[in-house]
Amino acid sequence: MRGWIDSHCHIQGDYGSQWNIPIDPVIDATGNNVAGLVCVGTDLDTSREGIDLISQLRNLLPEYPPKIIREADNASSQLTTDLSKFGLWCTAGIHPHDAAIWKDSQGELEKLLVATLNDYPGMLVGIGECGLDYHYDDPPRDQQMAAFAGQIRLAKEYDLTLVIHAREAWEDLFTLLDTEGVPQRIIMHCFTGGPYELSTALNFGAYISFSGIVTFSNAENVREAAMVCPLDSILVETDSPFLSPAPNRGKQNRPAWVSFVGDEISTLKEMDKTTMQDITRSNTLRAFKIADSGKAE
């Protein structure tokens, strides 16, 4: 199945309050040429909720009547009727805003990782989102760094992709990566830097995931970074329900709108949109070490 992959979204628990039933975001996404998504945890509760949701959807989709998909959007010429090929994966981690709980929750997070890896092989593909966010300086920076360092170690120990949140903390973030050692695969989620931060991240071997911010006309640094980012390092995401891309700013974001992100990057790079779709899909599978399984291909 061809289509975009939303490499980072939150559709579980309270994050998914806009949906009537769990399968709705998948139906919506499939009707907009999206082939898969990665549901990301931000604390213990949302990590568990994401794991439960993705497991539930993986069991449900092969049995879902194709006619429901046609009714969802019968205008799409590329609409698939085979939901069994929709790619569904998840991550588990502690966001920097929740780093204060790290000391008491790291053991529970590791237990969750081990149990999920054993019970659902191939479904949990990353640690995070985790990282550093100094915009509010809350919780304190030392707590954020401790939580980030701990999750770097977990990513290395379990060979999982490290999904990094970086906001106004680039110097400390890069220093910590250098000190702890970089896992095999890292993703700079919702990239907010410019060409300089891009260059440094690429030196660490990072994949760069662009969100709806790249569609904002005033996000000059991010747009410049997208223009010069190597094609084999680009991912696209929604970060839904946040950061809706133009022309949908002000609305709750959804995985279906990852196409607006990909289309904008295609325009910035003066590339064919289908080619960009194929490139970012392949990059996402590689970034998360997802084996070719007939899903999201």
ABEGO torsion letter per residue (X at the ends): XBEBBBABBBABEAAAAABABAAAAAAAAAAAGBAEBBBBBABAAAAAAAAAAAAAAAAAAAABBAAAAAAABAABAABBABAAABBBBBBBBBBAAAAAAAAAAAAAAAAAAAAAAAABBGABABBOBBEBBAAAGOBBAAAAAAAAAAAAAAAAAAGBBBBBBBBGAAAAAAAAAAAAEBBABBBBBGBABBAAAAAAAAAAGBBBBBBAAAABAABAAAAAAAAABBAAABBBBAGOABGBBOAABGBBBBAAAAAAAAAAAAAAAGBBAAAAAAAAAAAAAAAAGBBBAGBGX
